[in-house]
Amino acid sequence: MNLILRLAWRNIFRNGRRTFLTCLLLACSLIALVLTDGVMRGMMDLMVETTTRTFAGEAQAHKKGFRDSFDVDLYIEDISIVANKLEADVAIEAYTIRTMSGAMMSSADNMAGGLLWGVDGEREAKVSKLKEALVDGSYLTGKDNEILIGEELADLLSVELGDRIVVTLSQVDGGELSQALFRLSGIFKFGMREIDSSMIFINLAQSRKILGMEAGAHQVAFNFVNAKDAVDPESATIRSLSTGDIEAASWVDLQPQMSAMLAMVDFSLLIVGGILFLIASLGIINSMFMSIYERIYEFGVAMAIGTRPSQMVTLIMAEAFFLALLSIVGGMIVSYFLIDYFSVAGIPMGDMEFEGISIHNNIKTIFDISQFTVLPLSVVALTLVAAIYPALFTARIVPSEALHKSL
Amino acid sequence: MSKVIETSHLCRYFGEGELLVKALDDVSIDVEEGEFSAIIGPSGSGKSTLLHLIGGLDKPTHGEVILAGTNIESMTRSALSNFRRDHIGFVFQAYNLIPVLSTIENIEYVMLMQGVPSSERRKRVFEMLDILGLDGLGGRRPAQLSGGQQQRVAVARAMVSRPNIILADEPTANLDSKTGISLLDMMKDLNVRHGMTFIFSTHDQKIMDRARRLIHLRDGLIELDEQRKEFAA
């Protein structure tokens, strides 16, 4: 082994306690970064899943213009065009067909406005969590006059199971008012105020009838077999559906606030990393200077017998490199076990609402190869950057002055 | 005999104004090849300063140092390091060795820097271990050696790269009398046999007794430059 490298390797073990503490600092920084990254990824996945799998679906198809105006007249008349493509697509896990319109609900005691969704109960259960969210009553079976409303809306309307609810809405293609009487068959609770206080679900066939549509729908929501496929807004599925007057979009386009939030999460990781790195680098500089001052006489001797300033720089940088190497090995081992443990056990966060998205589950850390490549390499790079100043200081040592330093 | 060291009007001042200290003031000496000389004087007389200036470890305030025909003042720090590595051997008072290297590694340190091939390095190291009575101690770290053994390793390291000049700054200061005498006899022997130039900075009588030339310094000035008659050819 090269003499300077051999010297550097042995030097770091001269003061075991200091080396241990420096390595601990670096390893802890790495562990904190890896865990933060794992938690952030877990949280992002949970947020995306909460947003997409709760109700919206990972992607949707609509008639062009509907997303901008929510005009009930803009519905897909021949839904089989979309349905056939989705049936044939192996990337698709499930899809559901929905009608949607604004409606006024009135009970014996009160009245409230909301969004009326006509859904196929069986299909809907495969795409959204409507069935799972049911807290009272029974799910949609396809019979007429069944209606599901949220817990908050039920409170507002002061209705119980079996009570009558009259729904008034405007029909398509003309805007004639239409009314229908329902008996409350089920109450759901998603835990998201927006849904629980204003959404009403009835059977698709009856919704078409009262809306005056024959076979169309306003929305087709679908989920992919692999959730990552939804991240690509230009995927083959999206492109194949976006023909004629139909437009399809994944949640990335449908929920721009979510995409922006995910970008913000990446940015926060950068800030956390930056702060950790700054603290760690100050620790490294301090530790290296202590080590240099302890050996200043020795450096004076080494320079006197012909060690060049550049070789002194190499020595200090190599010491820093070995410190970083030891730290990342330790840090990666601990990080691996922590990430692995929390990926199963999860980190309990209670009921948390983040940027309007309710998170109820434990956040499970997610392993990513970058946590064990990019982050450790960043720690090595940081250590080397932090070592530049001590290394240059060492190179500037004047041998005669160093030889006068007390031992 | 050719001159290996020439200093001309060498001055080294520290501080300024009222706090100015003239550690060395207008010192001019010539040293011939193969000399065994000692710079002597009381503490603070400028012995170590002169030795450091000669060895290029410090820069003079005025004056110049010419080593083996080369003016070292014009050299860059890197070139000066290379020059020291190739032409000068140093032995200091104590703590001369690199603690994490073994005896063999300490001795071959300079040769490694010079890029001497491994086989040649090992040959020279074992030759030195033999000459300096360090057989069997090659694998030991400095902490496992006595003070005398450490100084012998330092001498071996200074000599093994075959420099023109060996500068020794109070090499016996931390040794007991018997070990000091033994080390000096060995250095003297090496001087006689290999013709290396030795310059000591010392106030140790044992070194003065063996030196052929004594340069007396006091308050940074040469008080006396004495050729010892008993060593005259």
Interface residues (C-beta under 8 A of the other chain):
Chain A: L3 R6 L7 R10 N11 R14 Y297 E298 G300 V301 A302 M303 A304 I305 G306 T307 R308 P309 S310 Q311 V398 P399 S400 E401 L403 L407
Chain B: T49 H52 G55 L57 D58 R77 S78 S81 N82 R84 R85 D86 G89 F90 F92 A94 Y95 N96 I98 P99 V100 L101 E105 Y109 V110 L112 M113 Q114 R157 A158 D169
